[in-house]
Amino acid sequence: MPDNDSSGKTPDAPRSEAWKTAVTVLQEARPPHVPEGASGMTILVQWPPGDPGTPPHRHSGPAFGYVIEGEVRFELEGEPERVVKAGGTFWEPGGDVIHYQDGNARTDAPCRFVVTMFCAPGMPMLTLVDEEELARRAHLRAPRPGP
């Protein structure tokens, strides 16, 4: 029978001090806005080796990602393309900014990443950008890497 204190309750087990060091901040960002009434969602994205990922698109609110496995080719409008490796993070402000790339940067291994995003009410999680808009905004895309 468990020990009881004078109130008749079982005393709590001694608490570890590990909680003080269990959290590591991986990224911190100040998005320009979170749409009023936004809903949040966390998704898991899995690309097979060499998959180019989602076509150019945008999100209605900010998104925060963490690469679990492999390497993600990441490119936002106005920023140079970069590769985010497992354990790395990325974020995007959402709104009007075009997200050009989120595909697998490797041809010999899969990649997996999680993204937590905020979606404006009544808006889809992701909206593809058509070729006409890409052409109109081409001047906003960072220079492409050389061969």
C-alpha positions, 0 to 999 in steps of 0.5 A: 500500500502506498504511503499517504500524507495526512491528507490521504494523498500519495506523495509525488515522486521526487522530480528530476531536475532534467526539465531545466536542460531538456529544451534546446531552442532550435530557431526563433523568428519574428514573423511579420504577422499571424493572420487573425483567427489563424489555425495552426497545423503541423505536417510531416513531409517525406520526399524520396531521393531526388524528388524536386518537391512542391512546385512554387507556392505560398502559404497564407501564414508563417511556417516553421520547419525542422529537417528530421532526415536527409537534406532539403533544398530550400528557397524563398523569394529574395533569398539564395537557395540553400540546403538545410541538413538533418537537425537544421531549421527553416522558416518563412513569413507566409503571405505574398512571399513565393516559396520556390523549393522544398525538395530533396537535395540528395539523389541517394537518400530520402528526406523528411521534415516537419513544418508547423504553419499558421493558416488564415481562416478559409484559406488553403494551407498551400497555394500554387503560383502559376507561370505568369506570376512567376514571370512577373516576379522573376526580378524578385528571385535571388540569382541562381547558383552556377553550374 
